[in-house]
Amino acid sequence: MKNNNHKYIVQEGWISIMTNLLLFGIKYWAGIVSGSIALIADAWHTLTDSVSSVIVLIGGKLSSKPADEEHPFGHGRAEHIAAIIIGVLLALVAFDFVLSAIEKFNSGEGGRFGTIAIVVTILSILGKEALAQYAFWGYRKTGSSILKADAWHHRTDSLSSIVILVGILVGKYYWWIDSLLAMIVAFMIAYASYEILSKEIKSLLGERIDPELIHFIKVEIDGLLEREVFIHHFHLHQYGQHNELSCHIKLPGTMSLNEAHVICTRIENRIMEKFGLVTTIHPEPLED
């Protein structure tokens, strides 16, 4: 499964890099020709997608490395770190274009939109949404947070191009529309940054285990064993696609070590089979 995950990440990364470089060149040229800061902002947004895709490739490569002596739980958290870098890049791009939009508005200068700008913007919408759909498909296949982050990066670029297209169509009536569009694009990029960073930082800091997951584990264990083991004290440790669960159970104090070991092993195997979690169980005397 991990090899398949890495394959999807590499494919998405390279397709994204090539497509984004092509779109950047076309959109930047159209922005220069039309004098539109919104189109130029959109072009640089597209270029950051290429940078983020390079990060996707690096993060995917690192996260696929097996566990070693220094990283006994694998390198899965490299995905979260790479996604955070993407989020920070988006935040920096958003801030830069807020400043550019304010400067353009204060200058009183509008864009010179034409057929070229319209065609390029439509091409960008179609290309970026296709990349987003492909990345989301890879995410559904693998559960990779880095693919989901990159998909949202593509999606924000597509949505910003839609906003720009609407602005182009009414731009001849309002000189300030270009500055407004650049500001809207900047806030869309900033929101995508917030969505990515809030999720990934929570994952790195550690989140409480989902109560629904605890309930299903308890139901599964109750049906597995002939005795009540009072499974409790759950902790979930996430390492990208590799997750470790620790919990406690209660067994009679007079039970032999061999019997307790058999019960713990049965529970660990069932949790792995049903929930894909590597589990470590701490048995306690029932009398406590």
Backbone torsions as a table, in degrees:
resi	resn	phi	psi	omega
1	MET	NA	-42.2	-179.3
2	LYS	-63.0	-37.4	178.0
3	ASN	-64.1	-41.0	177.3
4	ASN	-63.2	-41.8	178.0
5	ASN	-57.6	-46.9	-178.8
6	HIS	-63.8	-37.2	179.4
7	LYS	-61.9	-45.7	179.2
8	TYR	-63.1	-40.9	-179.1
9	ILE	-64.0	-43.9	179.9
10	VAL	-64.7	-44.5	179.9
11	GLN	-60.7	-48.5	-179.0
12	GLU	-62.7	-40.5	-178.4
13	GLY	-61.4	-48.6	-177.2
14	TRP	-70.5	-40.2	177.1
15	ILE	-61.3	-41.8	179.3
16	SER	-63.5	-44.4	-178.5
17	ILE	-60.4	-49.4	-176.7
18	MET	-65.2	-43.9	-179.0
19	THR	-65.8	-42.9	-177.7
20	ASN	-67.4	-38.3	177.9
21	LEU	-62.7	-40.3	177.8
22	LEU	-64.2	-47.3	-179.3
23	LEU	-65.5	-37.4	178.5
24	PHE	-58.8	-49.1	-178.8
25	GLY	-59.0	-45.0	-178.1
26	ILE	-66.4	-45.2	-176.6
27	LYS	-70.3	-37.6	179.2
28	TYR	-65.5	-42.4	177.2
29	TRP	-60.5	-44.4	179.5
30	ALA	-64.3	-37.1	178.8
31	GLY	-66.1	-39.9	178.0
32	ILE	-65.5	-44.8	-178.4
33	VAL	-62.2	-41.0	-176.4
34	SER	-89.0	-12.4	-177.1
35	GLY	70.2	24.6	-175.4
36	SER	-95.7	117.6	176.5
37	ILE	-69.3	-29.3	178.9
38	ALA	-64.7	-42.6	178.5
39	LEU	-67.9	-39.7	177.9
40	ILE	-65.3	-40.6	176.4
41	ALA	-60.8	-42.1	179.3
42	ASP	-64.9	-36.1	178.4
43	ALA	-63.9	-45.6	179.4
44	TRP	-67.1	-33.0	173.9
45	HIS	-59.7	-41.8	178.0
46	THR	-64.6	-39.3	179.2
47	LEU	-64.9	-37.4	177.4
48	THR	-63.4	-26.9	174.6
49	ASP	-63.1	-37.7	177.0
50	SER	-65.0	-41.8	177.8
51	VAL	-62.8	-44.2	-179.5
52	SER	-64.5	-32.6	179.1
53	SER	-69.5	-33.5	173.3
54	VAL	-62.6	-41.2	177.3
55	ILE	-64.1	-38.3	176.4
56	VAL	-57.5	-45.7	-179.0
57	LEU	-64.2	-44.2	-179.5
58	ILE	-65.7	-46.4	179.6
59	GLY	-62.9	-40.7	178.5
60	GLY	-64.7	-38.4	179.0
61	LYS	-65.1	-45.7	-179.1
62	LEU	-65.7	-43.3	-175.7
63	SER	-68.8	-21.6	-179.6
64	SER	-83.1	-9.0	180.0
65	LYS	-66.5	139.3	-179.5
66	PRO	-71.6	167.6	177.4
67	ALA	-62.6	147.3	176.2
68	ASP	-138.6	-172.1	-175.0
69	GLU	-63.3	-37.7	-178.3
70	GLU	-83.7	-21.8	-179.2
71	HIS	-130.8	75.7	-173.8
72	PRO	-64.7	-17.1	179.3
73	PHE	-104.1	15.8	179.0
74	GLY	86.5	-170.4	-176.0
75	HIS	-118.1	23.4	-174.1
76	GLY	-60.7	-28.9	-178.2
77	ARG	-71.2	-7.2	173.5
78	ALA	-61.0	-30.0	176.5
79	GLU	-61.4	-45.3	-179.3
80	HIS	-64.6	-41.1	-179.9
81	ILE	-63.8	-43.2	179.3
82	ALA	-63.4	-40.7	178.8
83	ALA	-64.0	-37.6	177.9
84	ILE	-64.5	-40.3	178.0
85	ILE	-61.0	-41.8	176.9
86	ILE	-60.0	-45.2	-179.7
87	GLY	-61.2	-41.0	178.6
88	VAL	-66.0	-40.7	176.9
89	LEU	-58.9	-43.4	178.9
90	LEU	-61.5	-41.6	-179.7
91	ALA	-62.8	-41.8	179.5
92	LEU	-65.6	-41.4	178.0
93	VAL	-62.5	-44.0	180.0
94	ALA	-60.1	-45.5	-179.1
95	PHE	-62.6	-41.7	-178.7
96	ASP	-62.3	-40.0	-177.3
97	PHE	-79.6	-22.0	170.2
98	VAL	-62.7	-46.3	178.8
99	LEU	-62.7	-41.4	-179.3
100	SER	-65.5	-39.6	-179.9
101	ALA	-65.1	-41.2	179.0
102	ILE	-64.0	-42.8	179.4
103	GLU	-62.9	-42.5	-179.4
104	LYS	-66.0	-39.5	179.8
105	PHE	-65.1	-43.0	-178.9
106	ASN	-65.7	-26.7	-180.0
107	SER	-78.4	-17.1	180.0
108	GLY	72.9	20.7	-176.1
109	GLU	-102.9	133.7	178.6
110	GLY	-106.7	171.9	178.5
111	GLY	-87.3	160.7	178.0
112	ARG	-111.6	79.5	-175.8
113	PHE	-75.8	148.4	177.7
114	GLY	-154.4	-165.5	-177.2
115	THR	-60.4	-38.8	-179.6
116	ILE	-58.5	-46.6	-179.1
117	ALA	-62.3	-39.3	-179.3
118	ILE	-66.1	-47.6	-178.5
119	VAL	-63.0	-45.4	-179.1
120	VAL	-63.9	-40.4	-179.1
121	THR	-66.5	-42.0	177.3
122	ILE	-63.3	-41.9	177.2
123	LEU	-60.0	-40.3	179.5
124	SER	-65.0	-43.1	179.8
125	ILE	-58.4	-48.2	-177.5
126	LEU	-66.6	-44.4	-178.3
127	GLY	-65.9	-44.0	-177.3
128	LYS	-71.2	-36.5	177.8
129	GLU	-68.3	-34.2	176.3
130	ALA	-63.7	-41.9	177.3
131	LEU	-64.3	-40.8	179.1
132	ALA	-62.1	-44.6	-179.8
133	GLN	-62.9	-38.8	179.8
134	TYR	-66.4	-42.6	179.9
135	ALA	-66.9	-40.3	177.5
136	PHE	-64.4	-36.6	176.6
137	TRP	-62.5	-44.4	177.2
138	GLY	-62.6	-37.9	178.3
139	TYR	-63.7	-43.2	179.6
140	ARG	-64.8	-31.3	178.7
141	LYS	-73.2	-36.9	-169.6
142	THR	-113.5	-23.3	-173.8
143	GLY	74.6	14.6	-175.5
144	SER	-75.1	121.7	-179.5
145	SER	-66.7	-28.0	-178.9
146	ILE	-70.8	-34.8	175.7
147	LEU	-69.3	-37.6	177.7
148	LYS	-64.7	-42.2	178.7
149	ALA	-61.9	-43.1	-179.5
150	ASP	-67.9	-35.3	177.7
151	ALA	-61.7	-44.2	178.5
152	TRP	-66.9	-31.1	175.3
153	HIS	-62.8	-45.8	176.6
154	HIS	-62.8	-43.2	-177.5
155	ARG	-62.4	-41.6	179.4
156	THR	-65.0	-34.0	177.4
157	ASP	-66.9	-40.5	177.8
158	SER	-64.2	-44.9	180.0
159	LEU	-65.6	-39.3	179.0
160	SER	-65.0	-33.8	177.5
161	SER	-68.7	-33.8	176.2
162	ILE	-64.4	-44.2	178.0
163	VAL	-59.7	-43.2	-179.9
164	ILE	-64.7	-39.2	179.1
165	LEU	-61.0	-44.2	177.5
166	VAL	-60.2	-43.1	179.7
167	GLY	-64.2	-37.8	178.8
168	ILE	-60.9	-40.0	-176.3
169	LEU	-68.4	-24.6	179.5
170	VAL	-113.1	2.8	-174.1
171	GLY	-62.3	-28.6	-177.3
172	LYS	-70.9	-14.2	-179.1
173	TYR	-93.5	-22.2	-174.8
174	TYR	-135.3	116.6	-176.2
175	TRP	-66.5	-26.2	-174.6
176	TRP	-88.2	-0.3	-174.1
177	ILE	-62.9	-33.2	-178.2
178	ASP	-64.5	-42.7	178.4
179	SER	-65.2	-40.5	178.8
180	LEU	-63.7	-43.1	179.8
181	LEU	-62.9	-42.2	178.9
182	ALA	-61.7	-38.2	178.4
183	MET	-66.5	-42.1	179.3
184	ILE	-62.8	-44.8	178.0
185	VAL	-59.9	-41.7	-179.7
186	ALA	-61.4	-42.5	179.9
187	PHE	-70.2	-32.5	175.6
188	MET	-65.3	-41.3	178.3
189	ILE	-65.3	-41.4	-179.7
190	ALA	-63.2	-38.7	179.4
191	TYR	-65.6	-41.6	177.6
192	ALA	-61.6	-38.9	177.2
193	SER	-61.1	-45.1	179.9
194	TYR	-61.3	-44.0	-179.1
195	GLU	-59.9	-44.2	-178.6
196	ILE	-69.3	-49.6	-174.8
197	LEU	-65.6	-42.0	-178.2
198	SER	-61.8	-41.5	-179.1
199	LYS	-70.0	-46.8	-173.9
200	GLU	-71.9	-35.9	178.3
201	ILE	-66.5	-39.7	175.9
202	LYS	-60.1	-40.8	-179.6
203	SER	-64.2	-40.7	-179.9
204	LEU	-70.7	-38.1	180.0
205	LEU	-71.6	-27.2	-178.4
206	GLY	103.5	130.2	-179.4
207	GLU	-118.8	155.5	177.1
208	ARG	-68.5	148.5	-178.8
209	ILE	-68.8	142.9	-178.8
210	ASP	-62.1	123.1	179.5
211	PRO	-56.5	-31.4	179.1
212	GLU	-66.8	-38.5	177.0
213	LEU	-64.3	-42.1	177.3
214	ILE	-58.9	-44.0	-179.7
215	HIS	-59.9	-47.0	-178.0
216	PHE	-66.0	-36.3	177.4
217	ILE	-63.8	-44.7	179.8
218	LYS	-61.7	-42.5	178.3
219	VAL	-62.2	-43.0	-178.8
220	GLU	-63.6	-43.2	-178.2
221	ILE	-71.0	-37.4	177.4
222	ASP	-60.2	-35.8	179.1
223	GLY	-80.8	-15.0	-177.3
224	LEU	-84.5	-40.0	-170.7
225	LEU	-106.6	157.1	178.5
226	GLU	-85.8	-9.3	-177.8
227	ARG	-125.3	158.5	174.9
228	GLU	-81.4	129.9	-178.7
229	VAL	-114.3	-2.2	174.8
230	PHE	52.0	52.2	-177.9
231	ILE	-64.1	132.6	-173.4
232	HIS	-159.6	-175.5	174.9
233	HIS	56.1	59.0	-177.1
234	PHE	-83.3	139.3	170.3
235	HIS	-138.9	132.8	179.6
236	LEU	-115.1	127.7	-179.9
237	HIS	-116.6	118.9	-173.3
238	GLN	-102.7	131.5	178.6
239	TYR	-130.6	68.2	-176.2
240	GLY	68.2	-118.6	179.4
241	GLN	-86.5	-4.2	179.4
242	HIS	-108.2	122.2	-176.8
243	ASN	-125.1	136.1	-178.9
244	GLU	-114.8	131.4	178.5
245	LEU	-113.9	136.7	171.8
246	SER	-124.4	145.1	-179.9
247	CYS	-158.0	169.6	179.3
248	HIS	-115.9	150.6	170.6
249	ILE	-133.2	161.9	178.7
250	LYS	-113.8	129.9	179.3
251	LEU	-133.6	156.4	179.1
252	PRO	-57.1	138.6	-178.9
253	GLY	-64.6	-21.6	-179.6
254	THR	-86.6	-5.4	-178.4
255	MET	-68.2	141.4	179.6
256	SER	-70.8	157.7	179.4
257	LEU	-61.6	-37.8	179.3
258	ASN	-62.8	-43.5	-179.9
259	GLU	-64.7	-43.5	179.7
260	ALA	-62.9	-38.9	179.6
261	HIS	-64.1	-41.6	179.5
262	VAL	-61.5	-43.5	-179.1
263	ILE	-65.6	-45.3	179.1
264	CYS	-60.6	-41.6	-179.0
265	THR	-66.1	-40.5	178.2
266	ARG	-61.6	-43.0	179.7
267	ILE	-65.3	-45.0	-179.4
268	GLU	-61.1	-42.7	-179.9
269	ASN	-65.5	-39.3	-178.9
270	ARG	-68.9	-40.2	179.0
271	ILE	-65.5	-38.7	176.1
272	MET	-64.1	-43.4	-178.4
273	GLU	-64.2	-43.0	-173.4
274	LYS	-90.2	-32.8	-171.9
275	PHE	-122.7	-4.6	177.6
276	GLY	67.8	29.5	-178.0
277	LEU	-112.4	130.6	172.6
278	VAL	-78.0	120.0	-169.9
279	THR	-115.9	138.6	172.3
280	THR	-118.3	126.5	-174.4
281	ILE	-114.1	133.1	176.1
282	HIS	-106.5	111.5	178.9
283	PRO	-82.4	139.5	177.9
284	GLU	-120.6	151.5	175.1
285	PRO	-64.6	134.2	-178.0
286	LEU	-59.7	-31.2	-176.8
287	GLU	-64.0	-23.9	179.2
288	ASP	-73.6	NA	NA
